[in-house]
């Protein structure tokens, strides 16, 4: 016998934790590599061929 409401709540909680973890990783990268990352993105996205790669 499956308890569907419980599984639903567990899945929602897991999705929320995943989204939160991705946010933590993103902010960590931004803090560690902020200016360098922005400069690299600006340079690589200025050329369409390089941006596609």
C-alpha positions as CSV (number, residue, x, y, z in Angstrom):
1,X,0.0,0.0,0.0
2,X,1.6,3.3,-1.1
3,X,1.1,6.5,0.8
4,X,0.8,8.9,-2.1
5,X,0.4,12.2,-0.1
6,X,3.6,11.3,1.9
7,X,5.6,10.6,-1.2
8,X,4.3,13.9,-2.7
9,X,5.5,15.9,0.3
10,X,8.9,14.1,0.2
11,X,9.3,14.8,-3.5
12,X,8.4,18.5,-3.0
13,X,10.9,18.7,-0.1
14,X,13.6,17.1,-2.2
15,X,13.0,19.5,-5.1
16,X,13.2,22.4,-2.7
17,X,16.5,21.2,-1.2
18,X,17.9,20.7,-4.7
19,X,16.9,24.3,-5.7
20,X,18.4,25.7,-2.5
21,X,21.7,23.7,-3.1
22,X,22.0,25.0,-6.6
23,X,21.5,28.5,-5.4
24,X,24.2,28.0,-2.7
25,X,26.7,26.8,-5.3
26,X,25.9,29.7,-7.7
27,X,26.4,32.3,-5.0
28,X,29.6,30.6,-3.9
29,X,31.0,30.7,-7.5
30,X,29.9,34.4,-7.8
31,X,31.6,35.3,-4.6
32,X,34.8,33.4,-5.4
33,X,35.1,34.3,-9.1
34,X,32.8,37.3,-9.4
35,X,34.8,39.8,-11.5
36,X,36.9,37.2,-13.3
37,X,33.8,35.2,-14.3
38,X,32.0,38.3,-15.5
39,X,35.0,39.3,-17.6
40,X,35.4,35.8,-19.1
41,X,31.7,35.7,-20.0
42,X,31.8,39.1,-21.5
43,X,34.8,38.1,-23.7
44,X,33.4,34.8,-24.7
45,X,29.9,36.0,-25.5
46,X,31.2,38.9,-27.7
47,X,32.0,36.5,-30.5
48,X,29.0,34.4,-31.7
49,X,31.2,31.5,-32.7
50,X,33.0,31.4,-29.4
51,X,29.6,31.7,-27.5
52,X,28.2,28.7,-29.5
53,X,31.2,26.6,-28.4
